[in-house]
Amino acid sequence: MIALESVSKRYREAGADRVVLREFSLQVPEGQRLALVGRSGAGKSTVLNLISGMDNPDAGTVLVGGTAVQALSERERTLFRRSTVGFVFQFFNLIPTLTVRENLLLPLDLLGHKGSGAAEAANALLQRVGLEDRGGSFPEQLSGGEQQRVAIARALIHRPRVLLADEPTGTLDEETGEQVLSLMAELTAEHGMTVVMVTHSLDVARRMDRVVRLVDGRPVEA
Amino acid sequence: MQVYRASLRYMLRHPWQLALSLLGVALGVAVVVAVDLANQSAGRAFELSTASLTGATTHQVLGGPSGIPEAWYVDLRTRQGVLQAAPVVEGQARIVDAPERGLRLLGVDPLAEGDFRSGFGALTEQGTLGGLMSRPDRFAMLSSDLDEMGLSVGDRVDVEIGGRTLELIVAAALQPERELDARGLRDVMVMDIGAAQGALGRHGWLDRVDLILPDREAVERVQTLLPADAQLLEAEARNAALEQMASAFQLNLTAFSLLALVVGAFLIYNTMTFSVVQRRQLLGLLRAVGVTRAQIFRLILLEALLIGAVGTVAGLLLGVALSHVLLELVGRTINDLYFMLSVRELALSPWSLALGVLLGLGMTVVAAFSPAVEATGTPPRAALSRAALELGVRRQLPRVAMVGLVLALLGLALLVTGAGLVAAFAGLFLLMIGWALMVPVMMRLLLHLLLPLLGRFAGLSGRMAGRGVEAGLSRTSVAAAALMIAVSAVVGVGTMVDSFRYTFSQWLDATLRADVYVSVPGSGQVQPDAVTALQDTEGVETWSTARYGRVGSGEQRHRLRVFHLPPEGKRAFRLQSGNGEEVWAAFREEDVVLVTEPFAWHQRVAVGDRLPLRTPDGERDFRVIGVIYDYSTSEGAVVMSRQTYDRWWDDPVVNSVALYGVEGSETEALIRRLRENAGAVQPLRYQSNAELRRLSLDIFDQTFTITQVLRLLAILVAVVGVLSALMALALERAREYAALRAVGFTPAQIWTLVLGQNALVGGIAGLLALPLGMGLAAALVLVINQRSFGWSMQMAFPPEVLGQAFLLSLAAALVAGLYPAWRMAKTPPALALREEAA
């Protein structure tokens, strides 16, 4: 499903190049739930950005469902991301000017799914994440855990083939984090989604099918 | 120290924000300084010119419309023994090879000059004196003026004087010892008085006699010797009265320049608020490590001072550069409307520069005061969410709107009831600021009305744009207010100019009824034979004549216009007050006059009043029987029938002739015949009705060029303001845009979203600018212009001006949004998300 082959990525920081990924290769079969762990700055988020097409490698190929993401144009990558990828961030990144329901409708809207079918899907998913009564609220009116549940719902509503999660429990307390992970696991399993999650927590990582540690820009199976 | 270092680094790390705030201060200061410098320079040029040309003169004798008989002067000197007397004739001249340079022709008697004008000292030197007086075709000029035109002593040059081209010889190059004289005598062409009289067609007449009267006794003695229609005026008082004429025009300019500063102040306020809001976390941390509220307050004010200081210095430099452009425009307008003045040298008045410094620093500190207070309220270690901050701002909105309402009402009250021009301008500014303070509430209301429509027509993106503007109201409303003020000024000034132009053009249509107008170029007398030749030309059905001059009245001198009118000509006068039938019945036969509207305003004269005028038989009262609309001069004029004039003055001079062709006659053919008939008698200028109308409108448009320039500058400042505000907003939302990109927004969609928000801000600003703009137009047309110049105008609200203003606002906001949109769309989402997380 996901294949990164000999990928290299460097960033220019303070006038010097910093190599983040070096000849990095990683395969994630369809439906597998992978945890990426490693020290800060090891390149975990970079891997997610490369898979989603938000960033391009300096060398190597990134294949997602047979599509060479790095070969796509900016617009094609956006359209690819729109249909294929769901994103859950550490800081939720809900759109503050849209209500909870509208946040959920956004990916469908972008894919051209409008009308009552989309609204029903949003309501159903809100119910699944336990926020059916908060559809009209704005994100700022929700707690962190609630916001993350909305973020998960938004990432999954259009049934992407890949869910990318960047420390989804990083800012949540243990109990809320647990609820969020369970919800994520439940919803992704239902649709057999491939999941790549970045985390600092080994406890969280152990709940996934596979754990890969990033060391010196290279993957090490843990 | 570390606190200041952190603050300085913050500014340096946000170069765009810093640059825009500096630009805002600089532009605001530049416009004010430029206008003030131009005004001061014009004032200085006037002072220097009058000082040099008046010299040691203490008094001046001025006559009736024809001037002073030369014989009287000769008698004064020779028989009465008043030796410190110098005759002067004045006119205009133009060197054919340097037509853009208007010259003031001054005819003096070098022998009588003596102590009068130190700058003319060289005239009395051996050689020069003889050279100038020996032949009538000689003139002298400042050596620097001659150099600029590539002339030197002995050169022959073609000079246009009174419609004729004369070949003159440069007899002397003046090199005054005093620098002040060198500047005051710029563009002055000096001739021997006899030669000047000849060139101007004023044989036997003087424009004035300058006197040095040492004591009261001497003054009283000359009083007894004056011709009946002449006045003895103190030179200083006369100069002051002349300068006073242009003061309303200059005050108007100053007010317009302050407009740019008001817009600039919004900009500074916005920048400072943003810098505080964006740094709440940093400020909270500083508070947590022990920085006191007072230190935070000082820090923010110091930052403002720093921005203010750098911006002000840049503004002063920019202002000096800009003032060169404005100086030319101001000089041109003064020449068109008031008096001949060479305004080419920029007087770097310390007062103008100090004003710029005071306004630049003062406005910055005032604008930063509120954000500084807000900064002191930052709780230690707390980073309030943007939404919570906006909530605080929203709570303040009703109070701010109430203050705005009170200010606007106060402004209206001042406009309606206040006396004087300064009160009117104060009212205007209060109205503008009051309305601007109401913008946030009105904006919120409009957004609530618009949101459902946006959702319906533009889906989630539309809602995001609308709510985004509302969510950042503290930012967007200030941007909208700044833009609104600038656009309302465009509407207000545009409508005023259009109304004026419309009124002026209607007045021209009514006034210019003849087919051909004949006059002497520059000014001068149409010789009697030429008048007869014109009247007798085939195809001329009827004619009218005009005599222009000045007449004494008490201690003042008024413009006098004398018309010999055919029955059709009377329709040229549109009465503002007075009974039409009664007016025309009395106009020819009785000792009555009409006065123009500005005259009635400035002199506080009304129908029925008696106006004393100096006639050759002494001062006589003339009854004012009507006030007529007139837009030719803001000084105002007294209008008299030729019959009445001839009853009191022995002065057959005619300055222009208007000719009405027989029905169906072709104007060009008529002009050809008129030329054939009168050309041999005197070279004259022939202008068709259409040509004169076009020329008048050209001068009108030229006069308003400076207004248009100032209007554009206000818009420029506003665009910078909007750019600054929207850039700030976009930067604040960088992460939001990155999240949108992550969920599948294309760069084009980000462009649309950012520009959509800008369009909303611009649209709302444009919408809110219309009522204020119309209010400003009404205030300018009905109050300011009335009080400045005494003109009443018909309001013209061309719908296209309103439409254009709305589009301008929209366009300005969109232009200001281009960079933020480009930057947001271009920023890789991964980078934006990474920066935010860091």
Boltz contact constraints between the chains, C-beta under 6 A:
constraints:
  - contact:
      token1: [A, 49]
      token2: [B, 830]
      max_distance: 6.0
  - contact:
      token1: [A, 54]
      token2: [B, 829]
      max_distance: 6.0
  - contact:
      token1: [A, 54]
      token2: [B, 830]
      max_distance: 6.0
  - contact:
      token1: [A, 55]
      token2: [B, 830]
      max_distance: 6.0
  - contact:
      token1: [A, 75]
      token2: [B, 746]
      max_distance: 6.0
  - contact:
      token1: [A, 78]
      token2: [B, 744]
      max_distance: 6.0
  - contact:
      token1: [A, 78]
      token2: [B, 746]
      max_distance: 6.0
  - contact:
      token1: [A, 81]
      token2: [B, 744]
      max_distance: 6.0
  - contact:
      token1: [A, 82]
      token2: [B, 744]
      max_distance: 6.0
  - contact:
      token1: [A, 87]
      token2: [B, 742]
      max_distance: 6.0
  - contact:
      token1: [A, 93]
      token2: [B, 739]
      max_distance: 6.0
  - contact:
      token1: [A, 97]
      token2: [B, 464]
      max_distance: 6.0
  - contact:
      token1: [A, 97]
      token2: [B, 467]
      max_distance: 6.0
  - contact:
      token1: [A, 97]
      token2: [B, 468]
      max_distance: 6.0
  - contact:
      token1: [A, 97]
      token2: [B, 471]
      max_distance: 6.0
  - contact:
      token1: [A, 102]
      token2: [B, 460]
      max_distance: 6.0
  - contact:
      token1: [A, 106]
      token2: [B, 460]
      max_distance: 6.0
  - contact:
      token1: [A, 107]
      token2: [B, 743]
      max_distance: 6.0
  - contact:
      token1: [A, 109]
      token2: [B, 460]
      max_distance: 6.0
  - contact:
      token1: [A, 110]
      token2: [B, 744]
      max_distance: 6.0
  - contact:
      token1: [A, 140]
      token2: [B, 387]
      max_distance: 6.0
